[in-house]
Amino acid sequence: MSGHRFHPSILREYDIRGVFGETLSVDDAHAVGRSFGTVVRQRGGTRVAVGYDGRISSPVLEHALVQGLMASGVDVVRIGLGPSPMLYFAATPAAGALIPEVQGGIHVTGSHNPANHNGFKMVLEGAPFFGADIVDFGRIADEAAWVSGPGGVTDCSVTDAYVACLLGALDGIDTKILDGLRTGWDAGNGAAGPIVEALTARLGGTHVLLHTRVDGHFPNHHPDPTVEANLTDLRAAVVAHHLDFGVAFDGDGDRIGAVDSKGRVIWGDELLAIFAQDVLRDRPNSTIIADVKASSTLFACIAELGGKPLMWKTGHSPIKSKMKETGAPLAGEMSGHMFFADRYFGFDDALYAAVRLIAALVRIGTSLTALRDAMPERVATPELRFQVDEARKFAAVDEVLAHLIADGVAVNQTDGVRVDRPDGWWLLRASNTQDVLVVRAESRSDEGLARLLAEVDARLAAVGLSRG
């Protein structure tokens, strides 16, 4: 039996992702099924849940994936079109054995990447499948070290159970309070759209829904709520309809963005500060995890609230693993991934985060706008992404690190390089999902921010790169 070699660029740190028709093919999807099915069988499993997002290439990739899983002797439970968190929910034993004896799950999704991208997110035995697992996964395919057997396939709708679970975030909340709430929801034509419709139909209050029709061409705006331009429609709706706040989602519904009643963006670390305030009321002294891109003011805020702040690597899989290791009830990233192990299952779910935001505002007893008004003012960049060849990006960060160490600069190496200066701090890291480097900086003044970015540019120039 001949093996299968994946394009070297698509086996990422915490998922598999490429450009459909260029670096990612139907044959790759079949090999993913064969290899993942083999791992499941080797661990004594027999059943895997499979879902897919709304991209044009997702149905054909899902079909090939299912065929590959079945060829490895795995029984497949197809949950259909939906957001990634719905697949995590279906594949999580702690969710109440929604699908009996399920050992793992795969979601076909390109997440927030361009429309012609796609890929696979995987979970096994309730934990993320990433890092060394994916390296070994590639070896299995390359060597054709697959097991074989007769697998079957069944369909199972989990939508109603998932929506009911999301509404559980409001347990203990007086539903009459919700009647006066006015909220905007922008699904970005991504896979979260139908869930947003079903969810808001059961929520009290007034809801203005935008772009809930699933369309893999993303005709209204790109589904990435971390890019401010993609929040234009939501901001306009919040202002036009006099809404209390609005939320937005990425293509597979695991990243959340938000704006307050004034149309101001509430960034990921600011949302995490609000969630931390809510969680720490009942769970004092808990560890709260934020990624390396988060503001220094967030870590200070968590400490002031009586929590234990922990900076960790960017990425949904590393964060989820660190939560299990530390027992943290809450974590979040600047990218809008929010993870609740408090009253939930520990995976990143932007739809749950949206409902949990409503619950937090009720429990705290104030508005999102008032909470934003009370936050310390800061001058910070968003994520500044610039393209660097896949084969070059990690080496470039290592070269910058070497220069910094040679100059005697103290560097936080949690994920990339993060440097503290009297003006504030700056970060340079390589994205694990795109062929880009990411820069972020924060200061107390415009002048300080300019000096930080000037240092970043000088460090990049020293290794032959420019932010452009």
VMD Tcl script that draws the C-alpha trace (Angstrom):
set ca {
  {0.00 0.00 0.00}
  {1.43 3.37 -1.00}
  {1.44 6.19 1.51}
  {0.31 9.79 1.24}
  {2.52 12.82 1.62}
  {0.90 16.08 2.73}
  {2.15 19.42 1.46}
  {4.68 20.46 4.14}
  {2.89 23.76 4.79}
  {-0.46 22.31 5.88}
  {0.51 20.30 8.98}
  {0.32 23.17 11.49}
  {0.99 23.31 15.21}
  {-2.64 22.82 16.20}
  {-4.58 21.94 13.09}
  {-4.28 21.11 9.40}
  {-4.88 24.00 7.04}
  {-4.12 24.92 3.42}
  {-5.37 26.45 0.18}
  {-7.95 24.22 -1.47}
  {-6.84 23.15 -4.94}
  {-3.24 24.23 -4.27}
  {-1.83 22.84 -1.03}
  {-4.96 21.02 0.15}
  {-6.88 18.41 -1.84}
  {-9.63 15.82 -1.60}
  {-6.93 13.15 -1.41}
  {-5.53 14.94 1.63}
  {-8.96 14.80 3.28}
  {-9.17 11.06 2.68}
  {-5.67 10.60 4.15}
  {-6.66 12.68 7.17}
  {-9.52 10.27 7.73}
  {-7.29 7.21 7.33}
  {-4.65 8.56 9.70}
  {-6.99 9.91 12.38}
  {-9.07 6.73 12.18}
  {-5.89 4.72 12.72}
  {-4.98 6.72 15.83}
  {-8.50 6.27 17.19}
  {-8.41 2.52 16.58}
  {-4.94 2.20 18.15}
  {-6.32 3.83 21.30}
  {-9.22 1.43 21.44}
  {-11.83 3.76 19.96}
  {-14.45 3.01 17.35}
  {-16.52 6.17 16.79}
  {-15.78 9.73 15.55}
  {-18.06 12.75 15.09}
  {-17.59 14.85 11.95}
  {-18.88 18.33 11.09}
  {-18.10 21.03 8.57}
  {-18.33 24.79 8.07}
  {-19.93 26.83 5.29}
  {-17.02 27.12 2.88}
  {-17.58 26.10 -0.72}
  {-15.01 23.30 -0.51}
  {-16.19 21.92 2.85}
  {-18.84 19.40 1.66}
  {-16.49 17.63 -0.75}
  {-13.69 17.55 1.82}
  {-16.10 16.25 4.46}
  {-17.21 13.44 2.14}
  {-13.63 12.32 1.48}
  {-12.79 12.60 5.18}
  {-15.72 10.36 6.11}
  {-14.68 7.79 3.51}
  {-11.15 7.73 4.93}
  {-12.39 7.27 8.49}
  {-14.67 4.43 7.45}
  {-11.85 2.72 5.54}
  {-9.92 2.61 8.82}
  {-12.78 0.77 10.51}
  {-14.22 3.78 12.33}
  {-17.94 4.43 12.67}
  {-18.68 8.04 11.71}
  {-21.43 10.19 13.16}
  {-22.07 13.12 10.83}
  {-23.48 16.19 12.58}
  {-23.55 18.32 9.42}
  {-23.05 22.05 8.87}
  {-22.30 24.11 11.95}
  {-19.68 25.96 13.98}
  {-16.57 24.22 15.31}
  {-17.73 24.49 18.95}
  {-20.81 22.44 18.09}
  {-18.49 19.66 16.92}
  {-16.45 19.99 20.13}
  {-19.72 19.76 22.06}
  {-20.74 16.62 20.19}
  {-17.32 15.01 20.74}
  {-16.95 15.91 24.43}
  {-17.79 13.08 26.85}
  {-18.46 15.66 29.59}
  {-21.29 17.07 27.48}
  {-23.40 14.13 28.58}
  {-22.57 11.42 26.04}
  {-24.68 13.11 23.42}
  {-23.23 10.63 20.94}
  {-22.54 7.40 22.86}
  {-19.02 5.96 22.79}
  {-17.60 8.77 20.66}
  {-13.82 9.00 21.08}
  {-12.97 11.91 18.84}
  {-14.11 14.53 16.39}
  {-13.00 16.37 13.27}
  {-14.40 19.61 11.93}
  {-13.73 20.65 8.35}
  {-13.08 24.39 8.56}
  {-10.92 27.21 7.30}
  {-11.84 29.26 10.38}
  {-11.08 32.96 9.80}
  {-8.78 32.42 6.80}
  {-9.57 33.52 3.22}
  {-12.49 31.87 1.42}
  {-10.32 29.52 -0.66}
  {-8.61 28.09 2.43}
  {-9.82 25.08 4.38}
  {-8.61 22.53 6.87}
  {-9.34 20.25 9.81}
  {-9.59 20.78 13.57}
  {-9.37 17.61 15.62}
  {-10.13 16.50 19.17}
  {-9.45 13.10 20.69}
  {-10.75 11.78 24.00}
  {-11.96 15.24 24.98}
  {-8.56 16.89 24.42}
  {-7.08 18.88 21.51}
  {-5.11 16.90 18.95}
  {-2.06 19.02 18.13}
  {1.73 19.42 18.18}
  {3.48 16.05 18.38}
  {0.17 14.33 17.57}
  {0.05 16.06 14.19}
  {3.73 15.30 13.51}
  {3.07 11.61 14.12}
  {-0.12 11.90 12.08}
  {1.99 12.94 9.06}
  {4.32 9.96 9.62}
  {1.40 7.52 9.64}
  {0.20 8.86 6.27}
  {3.68 8.92 4.76}
  {4.33 5.29 5.74}
  {0.77 4.13 4.96}
  {0.76 2.71 8.48}
  {-3.01 2.63 8.42}
  {-5.31 0.08 9.97}
  {-8.26 -1.10 7.89}
  {-11.76 -2.30 8.59}
  {-15.44 -1.85 7.78}
  {-16.71 1.39 9.24}
  {-20.27 2.67 9.12}
  {-21.88 6.09 9.01}
  {-24.96 7.64 10.63}
  {-26.39 11.16 10.77}
  {-27.18 12.91 14.04}
  {-28.56 16.40 14.62}
  {-27.12 18.01 17.77}
  {-28.32 21.56 17.11}
  {-31.19 21.61 19.61}
  {-29.08 20.10 22.39}
  {-26.24 22.53 21.64}
  {-28.50 25.60 21.71}
  {-30.05 24.41 24.97}
  {-26.58 24.05 26.44}
  {-25.65 27.59 25.33}
  {-28.73 28.93 27.09}
  {-27.48 27.24 30.24}
  {-25.10 30.18 30.61}
  {-28.15 32.14 31.82}
  {-29.06 29.72 34.61}
  {-29.94 31.73 37.71}
  {-30.57 34.92 35.72}
  {-34.01 36.53 36.05}
  {-35.31 36.31 32.48}
  {-37.37 39.49 33.00}
  {-34.11 41.43 33.12}
  {-33.32 40.22 29.61}
  {-36.52 41.67 28.16}
  {-35.01 45.16 28.03}
  {-31.76 44.03 26.41}
  {-31.02 45.22 22.87}
  {-28.25 43.28 21.12}
  {-26.72 43.02 17.64}
  {-25.34 39.78 16.20}
  {-23.14 39.58 13.07}
  {-22.48 36.02 11.89}
  {-20.45 37.18 8.88}
  {-22.17 34.60 6.61}
  {-20.22 31.95 8.50}
  {-21.28 28.65 10.00}
  {-22.54 30.28 13.21}
  {-25.48 31.93 11.41}
  {-28.17 29.25 11.87}
  {-27.20 28.81 15.52}
  {-27.45 32.57 16.09}
  {-30.96 32.47 14.65}
  {-32.01 29.54 16.83}
  {-30.36 30.98 19.92}
  {-31.78 34.51 19.72}
  {-35.25 33.09 19.05}
  {-35.12 31.68 22.58}
  {-33.49 34.69 24.25}
  {-35.45 37.52 25.74}
  {-34.94 41.06 24.51}
  {-34.52 42.65 21.08}
  {-32.00 41.23 18.63}
  {-30.78 42.66 15.34}
  {-29.26 39.88 13.21}
  {-26.76 40.50 10.43}
  {-25.45 38.14 7.75}
  {-26.78 34.89 9.23}
  {-27.22 33.22 5.83}
  {-24.32 30.82 5.34}
  {-22.36 31.77 2.21}
  {-18.81 30.54 1.66}
  {-18.07 33.51 -0.58}
  {-18.48 35.83 2.45}
  {-20.20 38.53 0.35}
  {-20.58 41.18 3.07}
  {-17.23 41.16 4.83}
  {-14.50 38.71 5.75}
  {-15.39 36.67 8.86}
  {-12.61 37.74 11.20}
  {-13.84 39.93 14.09}
  {-10.29 40.80 15.18}
  {-9.96 43.09 12.15}
  {-11.72 46.37 12.92}
  {-12.87 46.92 9.32}
  {-14.91 43.70 9.54}
  {-16.96 45.21 12.38}
  {-18.23 48.16 10.30}
  {-21.68 46.68 9.69}
  {-22.11 45.72 13.34}
  {-21.07 49.16 14.58}
  {-23.49 50.82 12.19}
  {-26.33 48.56 13.36}
  {-25.59 49.23 17.03}
  {-25.74 52.98 16.47}
  {-28.73 52.94 14.09}
  {-30.87 50.70 16.29}
  {-29.71 52.14 19.64}
  {-28.45 48.76 20.81}
  {-26.73 48.07 24.13}
  {-23.88 46.25 22.38}
  {-23.11 43.93 19.49}
  {-21.18 40.71 18.97}
  {-19.57 39.21 15.87}
  {-18.16 35.80 14.98}
  {-15.55 34.33 12.69}
  {-16.17 31.76 9.97}
  {-16.47 28.76 12.28}
  {-17.86 30.47 15.36}
  {-14.97 30.05 17.79}
  {-13.81 33.71 17.82}
  {-15.89 36.56 19.22}
  {-15.68 40.29 18.60}
  {-17.73 42.94 20.38}
  {-18.63 46.63 20.25}
  {-20.31 48.75 22.92}
  {-23.24 51.15 22.52}
  {-20.86 53.89 21.35}
  {-19.49 51.65 18.61}
  {-16.15 51.16 20.35}
  {-14.44 47.83 19.78}
  {-14.04 45.72 22.91}
  {-10.87 43.77 22.20}
  {-10.24 40.20 23.30}
  {-8.21 41.07 26.39}
  {-10.84 43.61 27.45}
  {-13.56 40.98 27.14}
  {-11.44 38.60 29.16}
  {-11.13 41.22 31.92}
  {-14.94 41.39 32.09}
  {-15.28 37.61 32.19}
  {-12.58 37.44 34.87}
  {-14.50 39.93 37.01}
  {-17.55 37.69 36.80}
  {-15.77 34.36 37.35}
  {-13.57 35.53 40.22}
  {-16.62 36.66 42.22}
  {-17.44 32.98 42.79}
  {-13.97 31.46 42.31}
  {-11.43 33.71 44.04}
  {-7.70 32.93 43.72}
  {-8.31 31.06 40.45}
  {-5.76 31.01 37.67}
  {-6.85 33.03 34.63}
  {-4.87 32.43 31.44}
  {-4.29 34.99 28.67}
  {-2.11 34.67 25.61}
  {1.16 36.48 25.04}
  {-0.53 39.15 22.89}
  {-2.71 40.39 25.75}
  {-2.28 43.78 27.41}
  {-0.17 44.15 30.52}
  {-3.17 45.96 32.03}
  {-5.17 42.71 31.79}
  {-2.67 40.76 33.87}
  {-2.66 43.58 36.44}
  {-6.48 43.61 36.44}
  {-6.70 39.86 37.10}
  {-4.33 40.23 40.05}
  {-6.32 43.17 41.44}
  {-9.51 41.09 41.20}
  {-7.92 38.40 43.33}
  {-6.96 36.02 40.54}
  {-3.67 34.50 39.46}
  {-2.75 35.77 35.98}
  {-0.81 33.41 33.72}
  {0.66 34.37 30.32}
  {0.75 31.50 27.85}
  {1.26 30.62 24.20}
  {-1.18 31.82 21.57}
  {-3.36 29.10 20.03}
  {-6.56 27.31 20.98}
  {-4.86 23.94 21.54}
  {-1.99 25.17 23.78}
  {-4.46 27.26 25.80}
  {-6.89 24.37 26.30}
  {-4.06 22.07 27.35}
  {-2.71 24.63 29.83}
  {-6.18 25.05 31.31}
  {-6.38 21.32 32.03}
  {-2.88 21.34 33.50}
  {-3.55 24.26 35.85}
  {-7.25 23.80 36.53}
  {-7.94 27.33 35.29}
  {-11.67 28.07 34.98}
  {-11.17 30.77 32.32}
  {-8.78 31.71 29.54}
  {-8.79 33.94 26.50}
  {-6.83 35.28 23.57}
  {-6.57 38.61 21.78}
  {-7.89 36.74 18.74}
  {-11.29 36.40 20.43}
  {-11.03 32.76 21.49}
  {-12.67 32.52 24.94}
  {-12.44 29.32 26.99}
  {-14.76 28.58 29.90}
  {-14.18 25.61 32.18}
  {-16.43 27.38 34.69}
  {-19.92 25.89 34.13}
  {-18.79 24.74 30.66}
  {-16.40 22.29 29.02}
  {-13.14 24.23 28.57}
  {-13.15 24.60 24.79}
  {-13.33 27.86 22.84}
  {-16.90 28.74 21.95}
  {-17.74 32.26 20.78}
  {-21.49 31.62 20.90}
  {-21.28 30.52 24.51}
  {-19.06 33.54 25.22}
  {-21.75 35.82 23.78}
  {-24.42 34.41 26.08}
  {-21.98 34.39 28.97}
  {-21.30 38.10 28.30}
  {-25.01 38.81 28.73}
  {-25.00 36.86 31.99}
  {-21.85 38.63 33.24}
  {-23.32 42.07 32.59}
  {-26.46 41.14 34.54}
  {-24.48 39.74 37.47}
  {-22.03 42.66 37.55}
  {-25.00 45.01 37.32}
  {-23.83 47.44 34.69}
  {-23.55 47.93 30.92}
  {-20.75 46.98 28.57}
  {-20.33 50.67 27.77}
  {-19.88 51.56 31.44}
  {-17.33 48.79 31.89}
  {-15.42 50.04 28.85}
  {-15.52 53.60 30.21}
  {-13.91 52.38 33.44}
  {-11.02 50.58 31.74}
  {-7.58 52.22 31.87}
  {-6.83 54.16 28.73}
  {-3.98 52.75 26.72}
  {-2.40 53.28 23.36}
  {-2.00 49.99 21.57}
  {-1.79 48.55 18.10}
  {-4.16 45.84 16.95}
  {-2.48 42.71 15.63}
  {-0.21 43.99 12.87}
  {0.15 41.11 10.43}
  {2.52 41.11 7.50}
  {3.24 38.32 5.07}
  {6.41 36.27 5.39}
  {7.04 33.03 3.55}
  {6.01 29.94 5.50}
  {9.54 28.58 5.40}
  {10.99 31.86 6.68}
  {8.66 33.09 9.42}
  {9.85 30.99 12.39}
  {13.52 31.42 11.47}
  {13.04 35.19 11.32}
  {11.74 35.27 14.90}
  {14.70 33.16 16.03}
  {17.08 35.59 14.36}
  {15.49 38.58 16.07}
  {15.70 36.72 19.38}
  {19.40 36.01 18.85}
  {20.08 39.71 18.19}
  {18.17 40.74 21.32}
  {20.05 38.26 23.52}
  {23.37 39.38 22.02}
  {22.47 42.96 22.97}
  {21.68 41.90 26.54}
  {17.93 42.56 26.27}
  {15.66 40.64 28.66}
  {13.14 38.71 26.55}
  {9.98 36.83 27.45}
  {10.08 33.74 25.18}
  {6.68 32.27 26.08}
  {5.66 32.54 22.41}
  {7.91 34.43 20.03}
  {9.62 37.43 21.65}
  {7.98 39.89 24.03}
  {10.11 42.80 25.24}
  {9.35 45.17 28.13}
  {10.59 48.74 27.79}
  {10.07 51.91 29.86}
  {7.56 52.98 27.20}
  {5.58 49.74 27.44}
  {6.07 46.44 25.57}
  {6.23 44.94 22.10}
  {5.77 41.45 20.69}
  {6.89 39.61 17.58}
  {5.66 36.09 16.87}
  {4.97 33.79 13.94}
  {1.37 32.85 13.23}
  {0.63 29.13 13.38}
  {-2.33 29.44 11.00}
  {-1.14 31.84 8.29}
  {2.09 32.73 6.48}
  {2.46 35.93 8.49}
  {4.43 37.47 11.31}
  {2.44 39.29 13.98}
  {3.54 42.45 15.78}
  {1.78 44.05 18.72}
  {2.81 46.93 20.96}
  {1.29 48.88 23.83}
  {2.29 52.10 25.55}
  {0.94 54.87 27.73}
  {1.34 57.50 25.02}
  {1.39 57.92 21.25}
  {5.02 58.96 21.44}
  {5.92 55.88 23.46}
  {4.11 53.63 21.00}
  {5.98 55.23 18.11}
  {9.31 54.51 19.85}
  {8.32 50.88 20.45}
  {7.34 50.37 16.80}
  {10.55 52.05 15.69}
  {12.49 49.47 17.68}
  {10.45 46.65 16.14}
  {11.15 47.98 12.66}
  {14.87 48.27 13.41}
  {14.97 44.70 14.71}
  {13.16 43.46 11.61}
  {15.43 45.42 9.29}
  {18.44 43.78 10.93}
  {17.20 40.39 9.69}
  {16.14 41.69 6.27}
  {12.42 42.16 6.87}
  {9.94 45.03 6.88}
  {6.38 45.39 8.12}
  {5.53 47.24 4.89}
}
mol new
graphics top color blue
foreach p $ca { graphics top sphere $p radius 0.5 }
foreach p [lrange $ca 0 end-1] q [lrange $ca 1 end] { graphics top cylinder $p $q radius 0.2 }
display resetview
